[in-house]
């Protein structure tokens, strides 16, 4: 199913150095083999990866990946369950993330503010990135950020509700 306006909640946990994400607005396009080439992403990652890297918080858990860092760090360490409650509402032009019962992210979904976020990210030259409002959702797993670890991310209690 494809979604436009929706709310989703789920629990997630990572093993050491695991890297994952939640994406929406994903489209199947011939020649594009990864969901992140079209879909926007809220990052899921072991917080130990970026805890001592203040300049890389746009890639930490709770970030709108490579665009907006979370307003505060509330991610539990690897091996412990975290909860995301995500709302995407194009009618109101707002997306937000409540992470472990704290709102850590609020962002526009279209317009000049969205365009500015894309322009200041690695996605500025990606012709299909963030172009689709209605699309599939995706849970991704990149694997480990350190090859000494298996890079496993687990999900449970996934609940989605269309707002249309």
MODAMO-V907544 format. One record per pair of residues at least 12 apart in sequence whose C-alpha atoms are under 7 Angstrom apart, sorted by the first residue. I is the first residue (numbers start at 1). J is the second residue. D is the distance in whole Angstrom. If there is no record, write none. Layout:
((I & J & D) (I & J & D))
//
This chain:
((1 & 136 & 6) (2 & 134 & 6) (2 & 135 & 4) (2 & 136 & 5) (3 & 134 & 5) (3 & 135 & 5) (3 & 136 & 6) (3 & 162 & 7) (4 & 133 & 6) (4 & 134 & 4) (4 & 135 & 7) (5 & 88 & 5) (5 & 89 & 5) (5 & 90 & 6) (5 & 162 & 6) (5 & 163 & 5) (5 & 164 & 6) (6 & 87 & 6) (6 & 88 & 5) (6 & 89 & 7) (6 & 161 & 6) (6 & 162 & 4) (6 & 163 & 5) (7 & 86 & 6) (7 & 87 & 4) (7 & 88 & 6) (7 & 160 & 6) (7 & 161 & 5) (7 & 162 & 7) (8 & 85 & 6) (8 & 86 & 5) (8 & 87 & 7) (8 & 159 & 6) (8 & 160 & 4) (8 & 161 & 6) (9 & 84 & 5) (9 & 85 & 4) (9 & 86 & 6) (9 & 158 & 6) (9 & 159 & 5) (9 & 160 & 7) (10 & 83 & 6) (10 & 84 & 6) (10 & 85 & 7) (10 & 155 & 7) (10 & 156 & 6) (10 & 157 & 5) (10 & 158 & 4) (10 & 159 & 6) (11 & 81 & 6) (11 & 82 & 5) (11 & 83 & 4) (11 & 84 & 6) (11 & 155 & 6) (11 & 156 & 5) (11 & 157 & 6) (12 & 81 & 5) (12 & 82 & 5) (12 & 83 & 6) (12 & 154 & 6) (12 & 155 & 5) (12 & 156 & 7) (13 & 78 & 6) (13 & 79 & 6) (13 & 80 & 6) (13 & 81 & 5) (13 & 82 & 6) (13 & 153 & 6) (13 & 154 & 5) (13 & 155 & 7) (14 & 45 & 7) (14 & 46 & 6) (14 & 78 & 5) (14 & 79 & 6) (14 & 152 & 6) (14 & 153 & 4) (14 & 154 & 6) (15 & 78 & 5) (15 & 79 & 6) (15 & 151 & 6) (15 & 152 & 5) (15 & 153 & 6) (16 & 46 & 6) (16 & 78 & 6) (16 & 149 & 6) (16 & 151 & 7) (17 & 46 & 5) (17 & 49 & 6) (17 & 144 & 5) (17 & 145 & 5) (17 & 146 & 6) (17 & 149 & 7) (17 & 151 & 6) (18 & 45 & 6) (18 & 46 & 6) (18 & 143 & 6) (18 & 144 & 5) (18 & 145 & 6) (18 & 151 & 4) (18 & 152 & 6) (18 & 153 & 6) (19 & 44 & 6) (19 & 45 & 4) (19 & 46 & 7) (19 & 141 & 6) (19 & 142 & 6) (19 & 143 & 6) (19 & 144 & 6) (19 & 145 & 6) (19 & 151 & 7) (20 & 43 & 7) (20 & 44 & 5) (20 & 45 & 6) (20 & 140 & 5) (20 & 141 & 4) (20 & 142 & 6) (20 & 153 & 7) (21 & 41 & 6) (21 & 42 & 6) (21 & 43 & 5) (21 & 44 & 5) (21 & 139 & 6) (21 & 140 & 5) (21 & 141 & 7) (22 & 41 & 5) (22 & 42 & 5) (22 & 43 & 7) (22 & 138 & 6) (22 & 139 & 5) (22 & 140 & 6) (23 & 39 & 5) (23 & 40 & 5) (23 & 41 & 4) (23 & 42 & 6) (23 & 137 & 6) (23 & 138 & 5) (23 & 139 & 6) (24 & 39 & 5) (24 & 40 & 6) (24 & 41 & 7) (24 & 135 & 6) (24 & 136 & 6) (24 & 137 & 4) (24 & 138 & 6) (25 & 38 & 7) (25 & 39 & 5) (25 & 40 & 7) (25 & 130 & 7) (25 & 132 & 5) (25 & 133 & 5) (25 & 134 & 5) (25 & 135 & 4) (25 & 136 & 6) (25 & 137 & 7) (26 & 38 & 5) (26 & 39 & 4) (26 & 135 & 5) (26 & 136 & 5) (26 & 137 & 6) (27 & 135 & 6) (27 & 136 & 6) (37 & 128 & 7) (37 & 129 & 5) (38 & 128 & 5) (38 & 129 & 4) (38 & 130 & 6) (38 & 131 & 7) (39 & 129 & 6) (39 & 130 & 6) (40 & 130 & 6) (41 & 64 & 6) (41 & 65 & 6) (42 & 62 & 6) (42 & 63 & 6) (42 & 64 & 5) (42 & 65 & 6) (43 & 59 & 7) (43 & 60 & 6) (43 & 61 & 5) (43 & 62 & 6) (43 & 63 & 5) (43 & 64 & 6) (43 & 65 & 6) (44 & 61 & 5) (44 & 62 & 7) (45 & 60 & 6) (45 & 61 & 5) (46 & 77 & 7) (46 & 78 & 6) (47 & 60 & 7) (47 & 61 & 6) (47 & 75 & 7) (47 & 77 & 6) (57 & 69 & 5) (61 & 75 & 7) (62 & 99 & 7) (62 & 104 & 7) (66 & 121 & 6) (67 & 117 & 6) (67 & 121 & 6) (70 & 104 & 5) (70 & 105 & 5) (71 & 104 & 5) (71 & 105 & 6) (72 & 104 & 6) (74 & 99 & 7) (74 & 100 & 7) (82 & 100 & 6) (83 & 99 & 6) (83 & 100 & 5) (84 & 97 & 7) (84 & 98 & 6) (84 & 99 & 5) (84 & 100 & 7) (85 & 97 & 6) (85 & 98 & 5) (85 & 99 & 6) (86 & 98 & 6) (90 & 109 & 6) (93 & 108 & 6) (93 & 109 & 5) (93 & 110 & 6) (94 & 107 & 6) (94 & 108 & 5) (94 & 109 & 6) (95 & 107 & 5) (95 & 108 & 6) (95 & 109 & 6) (141 & 153 & 7))
//
